Amino acid sequence: MHEYLRSIGFKGILKKADLKELLYEVIEYPDEQKIVKNEIKKENIVELKKEFVCGMGIIVRGYYTEEGNFEKEYYFPYIEGSGGAVEEETTVARHSSQESFAGVCEDSRSGVTIIYYLQNGLEYLEKVVLTNRNKTYFRGNVQLSALSISGMILFPINKNKKQIERYKKEDQYRRKLLSAAKMGDETAIESLTIEDIDTYSKISRRIRREDVFTIVDSCFMPYGVECDQYSVMGDILEVKSGINHYTGELVYNLLIECNEFKMNVGINREDLVGEPSVGMRFKGAIWLMGKISFQN
C-alpha cells in the first residue's frame, strides 16, 4: 500500500480489501485514459487517471489482456503542479523494479542535485523511448510538485524591502559564481569556499542566542533513505482546501516557494500542525514528483 495515499485524503484506507475497492473505482470510472502501443513488447500500455480532490488523485498503470480485462501493474498518488516551471538540464533514468522513471536535475540556484519521481513517465515512454531515440538528457521545463505526510506551519521571518532586494542581488551573484565554478573557474571556486566559511561562522555565532528557524528562511535537503524524499521549508503563496469525495477527509493544496522555485504540496489536514495561510511558512517531509515538457 502506497504510504502517500493519506496525503490525498485516504488516511482511512488501511486494509488491502479497501485498497482493492479504491483501485477498482479508478479502473472502472477513470477521468482520463491514455494508451500507448509498445511495438517492442507487442502490447499496449494503459494509464488510468482519476482525481479525488483539488488537483490530486491516483494513477494506475497496466495493460489490457486479449480478453479485454485490465491487469494492474502498479499505481501511485499524484498532485498537479501549478507553480512556475523550473528550466533545468534533466536526465531521466528507469526504475529497475517497474516501468516507471526518475528525473534528475541540478538546481542552478543552490547547486543541489534534485531527484524526483517522473509523473508523466508514460509520455516519456511514448515520445522518447518507443521512437528509438533512447534519449535520456533534456534541456526543458520541469513542473515540480510534492506530497507530504508530516508538516507544520511556522511564522515568517520579518524582512523589509531593502533586505529582500539585497538577498536577490546576493542570490544572482551566487548563481553566476556557481555557473563559473562548473566551468572550472578557480577564482569562482575560491569565492564560493570563502562565502561558505563566512556563512558557517555567522550561523555559529547567531545559533547561540537565536532559534534556527529565525536564521534559516527556507531549506531543501534530502530526507530519509529514498532519493526522491526531502525535508523542505518555504513561504506559503497560496492555500487551497478540499474534501475528498470518496472518504470525506479534508486535504490542503499549498503552493510554496522554496529556494526561489515554486511547487504545490498536498497534505492531509490530520498530518498538518497549525493553520496554513498566505505569508506563513510550511516545513515538512515530502515525496517529490515532477513533469517534464517534451514538446521540443
Secondary structure as a PSIPRED ss2 file (coil, helix, strand):
# PSIPRED VFORMAT (PSIPRED V4.0)

   1 M C   1.000  0.000  0.000
   2 H C   1.000  0.000  0.000
   3 E H   0.000  1.000  0.000
   4 Y H   0.000  1.000  0.000
   5 L H   0.000  1.000  0.000
   6 R H   0.000  1.000  0.000
   7 S H   0.000  1.000  0.000
   8 I H   0.000  1.000  0.000
   9 G C   1.000  0.000  0.000
  10 F C   1.000  0.000  0.000
  11 K C   1.000  0.000  0.000
  12 G C   1.000  0.000  0.000
  13 I C   1.000  0.000  0.000
  14 L C   1.000  0.000  0.000
  15 K C   1.000  0.000  0.000
  16 K H   0.000  1.000  0.000
  17 A H   0.000  1.000  0.000
  18 D H   0.000  1.000  0.000
  19 L H   0.000  1.000  0.000
  20 K H   0.000  1.000  0.000
  21 E H   0.000  1.000  0.000
  22 L H   0.000  1.000  0.000
  23 L H   0.000  1.000  0.000
  24 Y H   0.000  1.000  0.000
  25 E H   0.000  1.000  0.000
  26 V H   0.000  1.000  0.000
  27 I H   0.000  1.000  0.000
  28 E H   0.000  1.000  0.000
  29 Y C   1.000  0.000  0.000
  30 P C   1.000  0.000  0.000
  31 D C   1.000  0.000  0.000
  32 E E   0.000  0.000  1.000
  33 Q E   0.000  0.000  1.000
  34 K E   0.000  0.000  1.000
  35 I E   0.000  0.000  1.000
  36 V E   0.000  0.000  1.000
  37 K E   0.000  0.000  1.000
  38 N E   0.000  0.000  1.000
  39 E C   1.000  0.000  0.000
  40 I C   1.000  0.000  0.000
  41 K C   1.000  0.000  0.000
  42 K C   1.000  0.000  0.000
  43 E E   0.000  0.000  1.000
  44 N E   0.000  0.000  1.000
  45 I E   0.000  0.000  1.000
  46 V E   0.000  0.000  1.000
  47 E E   0.000  0.000  1.000
  48 L E   0.000  0.000  1.000
  49 K E   0.000  0.000  1.000
  50 K E   0.000  0.000  1.000
  51 E E   0.000  0.000  1.000
  52 F E   0.000  0.000  1.000
  53 V E   0.000  0.000  1.000
  54 C C   1.000  0.000  0.000
  55 G C   1.000  0.000  0.000
  56 M E   0.000  0.000  1.000
  57 G E   0.000  0.000  1.000
  58 I E   0.000  0.000  1.000
  59 I E   0.000  0.000  1.000
  60 V E   0.000  0.000  1.000
  61 R E   0.000  0.000  1.000
  62 G E   0.000  0.000  1.000
  63 Y E   0.000  0.000  1.000
  64 Y E   0.000  0.000  1.000
  65 T C   1.000  0.000  0.000
  66 E C   1.000  0.000  0.000
  67 E C   1.000  0.000  0.000
  68 G C   1.000  0.000  0.000
  69 N C   1.000  0.000  0.000
  70 F E   0.000  0.000  1.000
  71 E E   0.000  0.000  1.000
  72 K E   0.000  0.000  1.000
  73 E E   0.000  0.000  1.000
  74 Y E   0.000  0.000  1.000
  75 Y E   0.000  0.000  1.000
  76 F E   0.000  0.000  1.000
  77 P E   0.000  0.000  1.000
  78 Y E   0.000  0.000  1.000
  79 I E   0.000  0.000  1.000
  80 E C   1.000  0.000  0.000
  81 G C   1.000  0.000  0.000
  82 S C   1.000  0.000  0.000
  83 G C   1.000  0.000  0.000
  84 G C   1.000  0.000  0.000
  85 A C   1.000  0.000  0.000
  86 V E   0.000  0.000  1.000
  87 E E   0.000  0.000  1.000
  88 E E   0.000  0.000  1.000
  89 E E   0.000  0.000  1.000
  90 T E   0.000  0.000  1.000
  91 T E   0.000  0.000  1.000
  92 V E   0.000  0.000  1.000
  93 A E   0.000  0.000  1.000
  94 R E   0.000  0.000  1.000
  95 H C   1.000  0.000  0.000
  96 S C   1.000  0.000  0.000
  97 S C   1.000  0.000  0.000
  98 Q C   1.000  0.000  0.000
  99 E C   1.000  0.000  0.000
 100 S C   1.000  0.000  0.000
 101 F E   0.000  0.000  1.000
 102 A E   0.000  0.000  1.000
 103 G E   0.000  0.000  1.000
 104 V E   0.000  0.000  1.000
 105 C E   0.000  0.000  1.000
 106 E E   0.000  0.000  1.000
 107 D C   1.000  0.000  0.000
 108 S C   1.000  0.000  0.000
 109 R C   1.000  0.000  0.000
 110 S C   1.000  0.000  0.000
 111 G C   1.000  0.000  0.000
 112 V C   1.000  0.000  0.000
 113 T E   0.000  0.000  1.000
 114 I E   0.000  0.000  1.000
 115 I E   0.000  0.000  1.000
 116 Y E   0.000  0.000  1.000
 117 Y E   0.000  0.000  1.000
 118 L E   0.000  0.000  1.000
 119 Q C   1.000  0.000  0.000
 120 N C   1.000  0.000  0.000
 121 G H   0.000  1.000  0.000
 122 L H   0.000  1.000  0.000
 123 E H   0.000  1.000  0.000
 124 Y H   0.000  1.000  0.000
 125 L H   0.000  1.000  0.000
 126 E H   0.000  1.000  0.000
 127 K H   0.000  1.000  0.000
 128 V C   1.000  0.000  0.000
 129 V H   0.000  1.000  0.000
 130 L H   0.000  1.000  0.000
 131 T H   0.000  1.000  0.000
 132 N C   1.000  0.000  0.000
 133 R C   1.000  0.000  0.000
 134 N C   1.000  0.000  0.000
 135 K C   1.000  0.000  0.000
 136 T C   1.000  0.000  0.000
 137 Y E   0.000  0.000  1.000
 138 F E   0.000  0.000  1.000
 139 R E   0.000  0.000  1.000
 140 G E   0.000  0.000  1.000
 141 N E   0.000  0.000  1.000
 142 V E   0.000  0.000  1.000
 143 Q E   0.000  0.000  1.000
 144 L E   0.000  0.000  1.000
 145 S E   0.000  0.000  1.000
 146 A E   0.000  0.000  1.000
 147 L E   0.000  0.000  1.000
 148 S E   0.000  0.000  1.000
 149 I E   0.000  0.000  1.000
 150 S E   0.000  0.000  1.000
 151 G E   0.000  0.000  1.000
 152 M E   0.000  0.000  1.000
 153 I E   0.000  0.000  1.000
 154 L E   0.000  0.000  1.000
 155 F C   1.000  0.000  0.000
 156 P C   1.000  0.000  0.000
 157 I C   1.000  0.000  0.000
 158 N C   1.000  0.000  0.000
 159 K C   1.000  0.000  0.000
 160 N C   1.000  0.000  0.000
 161 K H   0.000  1.000  0.000
 162 K H   0.000  1.000  0.000
 163 Q H   0.000  1.000  0.000
 164 I H   0.000  1.000  0.000
 165 E H   0.000  1.000  0.000
 166 R H   0.000  1.000  0.000
 167 Y H   0.000  1.000  0.000
 168 K H   0.000  1.000  0.000
 169 K H   0.000  1.000  0.000
 170 E H   0.000  1.000  0.000
 171 D H   0.000  1.000  0.000
 172 Q H   0.000  1.000  0.000
 173 Y H   0.000  1.000  0.000
 174 R H   0.000  1.000  0.000
 175 R H   0.000  1.000  0.000
 176 K H   0.000  1.000  0.000
 177 L H   0.000  1.000  0.000
 178 L H   0.000  1.000  0.000
 179 S H   0.000  1.000  0.000
 180 A H   0.000  1.000  0.000
 181 A H   0.000  1.000  0.000
 182 K H   0.000  1.000  0.000
 183 M C   1.000  0.000  0.000
 184 G C   1.000  0.000  0.000
 185 D C   1.000  0.000  0.000
 186 E H   0.000  1.000  0.000
 187 T H   0.000  1.000  0.000
 188 A H   0.000  1.000  0.000
 189 I H   0.000  1.000  0.000
 190 E H   0.000  1.000  0.000
 191 S H   0.000  1.000  0.000
 192 L H   0.000  1.000  0.000
 193 T H   0.000  1.000  0.000
 194 I H   0.000  1.000  0.000
 195 E H   0.000  1.000  0.000
 196 D H   0.000  1.000  0.000
 197 I H   0.000  1.000  0.000
 198 D H   0.000  1.000  0.000
 199 T H   0.000  1.000  0.000
 200 Y H   0.000  1.000  0.000
 201 S H   0.000  1.000  0.000
 202 K H   0.000  1.000  0.000
 203 I H   0.000  1.000  0.000
 204 S H   0.000  1.000  0.000
 205 R H   0.000  1.000  0.000
 206 R H   0.000  1.000  0.000
 207 I C   1.000  0.000  0.000
 208 R C   1.000  0.000  0.000
 209 R C   1.000  0.000  0.000
 210 E C   1.000  0.000  0.000
 211 D C   1.000  0.000  0.000
 212 V H   0.000  1.000  0.000
 213 F H   0.000  1.000  0.000
 214 T H   0.000  1.000  0.000
 215 I H   0.000  1.000  0.000
 216 V C   1.000  0.000  0.000
 217 D C   1.000  0.000  0.000
 218 S C   1.000  0.000  0.000
 219 C E   0.000  0.000  1.000
 220 F E   0.000  0.000  1.000
 221 M E   0.000  0.000  1.000
 222 P E   0.000  0.000  1.000
 223 Y C   1.000  0.000  0.000
 224 G C   1.000  0.000  0.000
 225 V C   1.000  0.000  0.000
 226 E C   1.000  0.000  0.000
 227 C C   1.000  0.000  0.000
 228 D C   1.000  0.000  0.000
 229 Q E   0.000  0.000  1.000
 230 Y E   0.000  0.000  1.000
 231 S E   0.000  0.000  1.000
 232 V E   0.000  0.000  1.000
 233 M E   0.000  0.000  1.000
 234 G E   0.000  0.000  1.000
 235 D E   0.000  0.000  1.000
 236 I E   0.000  0.000  1.000
 237 L E   0.000  0.000  1.000
 238 E E   0.000  0.000  1.000
 239 V E   0.000  0.000  1.000
 240 K E   0.000  0.000  1.000
 241 S E   0.000  0.000  1.000
 242 G E   0.000  0.000  1.000
 243 I E   0.000  0.000  1.000
 244 N C   1.000  0.000  0.000
 245 H C   1.000  0.000  0.000
 246 Y C   1.000  0.000  0.000
 247 T C   1.000  0.000  0.000
 248 G C   1.000  0.000  0.000
 249 E C   1.000  0.000  0.000
 250 L E   0.000  0.000  1.000
 251 V E   0.000  0.000  1.000
 252 Y E   0.000  0.000  1.000
 253 N E   0.000  0.000  1.000
 254 L E   0.000  0.000  1.000
 255 L E   0.000  0.000  1.000
 256 I E   0.000  0.000  1.000
 257 E E   0.000  0.000  1.000
 258 C E   0.000  0.000  1.000
 259 N C   1.000  0.000  0.000
 260 E C   1.000  0.000  0.000
 261 F E   0.000  0.000  1.000
 262 K E   0.000  0.000  1.000
 263 M E   0.000  0.000  1.000
 264 N E   0.000  0.000  1.000
 265 V E   0.000  0.000  1.000
 266 G E   0.000  0.000  1.000
 267 I E   0.000  0.000  1.000
 268 N E   0.000  0.000  1.000
 269 R H   0.000  1.000  0.000
 270 E H   0.000  1.000  0.000
 271 D H   0.000  1.000  0.000
 272 L E   0.000  0.000  1.000
 273 V E   0.000  0.000  1.000
 274 G C   1.000  0.000  0.000
 275 E C   1.000  0.000  0.000
 276 P C   1.000  0.000  0.000
 277 S C   1.000  0.000  0.000
 278 V C   1.000  0.000  0.000
 279 G C   1.000  0.000  0.000
 280 M C   1.000  0.000  0.000
 281 R E   0.000  0.000  1.000
 282 F E   0.000  0.000  1.000
 283 K E   0.000  0.000  1.000
 284 G E   0.000  0.000  1.000
 285 A E   0.000  0.000  1.000
 286 I E   0.000  0.000  1.000
 287 W E   0.000  0.000  1.000
 288 L E   0.000  0.000  1.000
 289 M E   0.000  0.000  1.000
 290 G E   0.000  0.000  1.000
 291 K E   0.000  0.000  1.000
 292 I E   0.000  0.000  1.000
 293 S C   1.000  0.000  0.000
 294 F C   1.000  0.000  0.000
 295 Q C   1.000  0.000  0.000
 296 N C   1.000  0.000  0.000
